[in-house]
Amino acid sequence: MQHNKLTQQGVALITVLLIVAMATVLAVAMVKSQQNLLRRSGSVFSQDQAYLYTLGAESFAKSVLQDDKEKDKNKSIPQDALNETWAKKIPAFPVEGGFVQAQVEDLQGRFNLNNLLQDDGQVNVAALAVYQRLLVSLDISAMLASPVIDWLDKDNLPYDSDGAEEDWYLRLKPAYRAANHPFVSISELALLRGYTPEIVAKLRPYVCALPKATTININTAPDAVLAALTDNLTLNMAKDMVQNRPKEGYGSVDNFLQQAIFATLSSEDRQKISPLLGVTSQFFSVLAESEIDNRRRVLKSVIAFDEEANAQTITRDWSQQWQINQPKITPN
């Protein structure tokens, strides 16, 4: 009888221990699940914060650009140049848990691929010559201008033997059609005949795809773009031009073309090149990055100004990688 009683007590004790163990396991699992939930919630919250900070940086950059345009209204010679507030590099700004930073670039300092075709559908011969020279200055074959024209024009006839229309792209695997439409993004270049990733990477800093025909801002254009303006310019000569460019800008296209370096330029060539150039800009890019608790968001926006100098964001791209070459702030 005593033996049975002890056995029952032992079973009861083991049962209690099992219940306690199960309760402990469940409690630990619940705590761990709650911690994971809090961690995920914190991560989403930080990601959302970073998202909002990049939008704030875009808004700030837009206000700086808008302020510059308002000041231009009171100037006898309005222009956009690299000595203005919008063009200055702003160091990373510390915020709770991280930092936010932004950089503005004048897109009209680049060659607009959509300039190659005029409104009437005809090739802009002067713009084509500039683009071909730009390709050559970057050690790229000038023949690669032809596929760009065929991508833009509405017909299915190759521009020349180096061009590529719909029948060429339909033979690829996977097959696709030519756009026959203005470029929306320079990333489309990767679809064109002959445009390897290496060639697209070379071109990326010097070309853009804007929704209408634009002039090249000679106050902000880099050396390779300036070198492409005429056969008389070499890349080294263009580098000297950039180094000695007036900080306040040239003031006008005529002032720019009066430089000694253009002395041998014929009047006919001047007439061809002048309409392609300008000293003001309507399109700017804003590259913004924020990082909160190691959660990063990068935004690239295009800001456009209308004829009344009103700013609006026309595109936003969240797929960008950070490109500003400056040290980031380490949060305290």
Beta strands, then each sheet from edge to edge (+ up, - down):
strand 1: 93-95
strand 2: 98-106
strand 3: 111-112
strand 4: 207-208
strand 5: 216-217
strand 6: 277-278
strand 7: 283-292
strand 8: 295-305
strand 9: 311-317
sheet 1: 1+ 2- 7+ 8- 9+
sheet 2: 3+ 4+
sheet 3: 5+ 6+
end
